[in-house]
Amino acid sequence: MADATPESLKRRFFASYAIALFVLVAVSLAAHVYIEHTLSEEREAATMVNVSGAQRMLSQRTLALTQALSDDNGRTEVRVERLAVTLNRLQSAHADLRDYALTHPMSVQLSVEIRDRFTGPGGIDELVREFVILAEPAADRALSAGELAQLETLAF
């Protein structure tokens, strides 16, 4: 240190300052990328929660429409059309949820659990398909009390 000149001290100070500044920028950039990635995943999850809520509302609307179409005075073209649109939206929402559950990167255990709940025996995929199959005939005819009871059991 005895041979440290003001010029060499300046260079060392500048080099230390530049390294510290570079490390600070690198850490800030890494944190920004991580936060953006996390927010993107959360936005996608929030969208799927909204789709799930919409799917529930659509199943309840389907049930209400099939009940109305099964009443003696309830059959109208508007209700038949609403049922068709609702069933299409329900199937689309379900496909979105199923695709999300099967492709979204999660922990291996959670991924297996979700896949099993969607595609396993008695899984959500099977139940939604059964629900739609039971509801579709309501566009052409009144459903029996037994069919309506099955729909109520399957409604989510």
Secondary structure by P-SEA (a helix, b strand, c coil): cccccaaaaaaaaaaaaaaaaaaaaaaaaaaaaaaaaaaaaaaaaaaaaaaaaaaaaaaaaaaaaaaaaaccccccaaaaaaaaaaaaaaaaaaaaaaaaaacccccaaaaaaaaaaccccccaaaaaaaaaaaacccccccccaaaaaaaaaacc
